């Protein structure tokens, strides 16, 4: 069975959007440490993975139900 979360992958560039974000330096330092450790190859890869993980865990549902 293919999960609906496959749609959150980065396989199809036509379905992705590039945008700029600002982050606290401490967050960037943590991401950079993950890259140095070989966990991720780039900041973009790391941030995409974090966002997909948060969505899989239902972060958006929690935030939307509180409004």
C-alpha positions as CSV (number, residue, x, y, z in Angstrom):
1,X,0.0,0.0,0.0
2,X,1.4,3.4,-0.9
3,X,1.0,6.0,1.8
4,X,-0.6,9.4,1.0
5,X,2.6,10.9,2.5
6,X,4.5,10.0,-0.7
7,X,2.9,13.2,-2.0
8,X,5.1,15.0,0.5
9,X,8.3,13.7,-1.2
10,X,10.6,15.7,-3.4
11,X,10.5,13.4,-6.4
12,X,8.5,15.7,-8.7
13,X,10.1,19.2,-9.0
14,X,7.0,20.4,-10.9
15,X,5.0,20.1,-7.7
16,X,7.5,21.9,-5.5
17,X,7.9,25.6,-4.7
18,X,11.1,27.4,-3.7
19,X,10.9,30.2,-1.1
20,X,13.1,32.0,1.4
21,X,12.8,31.6,5.2
22,X,14.5,33.3,8.2
23,X,15.5,31.2,11.1
24,X,17.2,31.9,14.4
25,X,20.9,31.3,14.2
26,X,20.7,28.6,16.9
27,X,18.4,26.5,14.6
28,X,20.8,27.0,11.7
29,X,23.8,26.0,13.8
30,X,22.0,22.7,14.7
31,X,21.1,22.1,11.1
32,X,24.7,22.7,10.1
33,X,25.9,20.3,12.7
34,X,23.6,17.6,11.2
35,X,25.2,18.3,7.8
36,X,28.7,18.1,9.2
37,X,27.8,14.8,10.8
38,X,26.7,13.5,7.4
39,X,23.0,13.1,8.4
40,X,22.0,15.5,5.6
41,X,23.7,16.8,2.6
42,X,22.2,20.3,2.6
43,X,20.1,22.7,4.7
44,X,17.3,22.3,2.2
45,X,17.2,18.5,2.6
46,X,17.2,18.8,6.3
47,X,14.4,21.4,6.5
48,X,12.3,19.4,4.0
49,X,12.7,16.3,6.2
50,X,11.7,18.2,9.3
51,X,8.6,19.7,7.7
52,X,7.5,16.3,6.3
53,X,8.0,14.8,9.7
54,X,6.0,17.5,11.5
55,X,3.2,17.0,9.0
56,X,3.2,13.2,9.3
57,X,2.9,13.6,13.1
58,X,-0.1,15.8,12.7
59,X,1.4,19.2,13.7
60,X,-0.9,21.0,11.2
61,X,-4.0,19.4,12.6
62,X,-3.1,20.4,16.1
63,X,-2.5,24.0,15.0
64,X,-5.6,24.2,12.9
65,X,-7.9,22.8,15.6
66,X,-6.8,25.5,18.0
67,X,-8.0,28.3,15.8
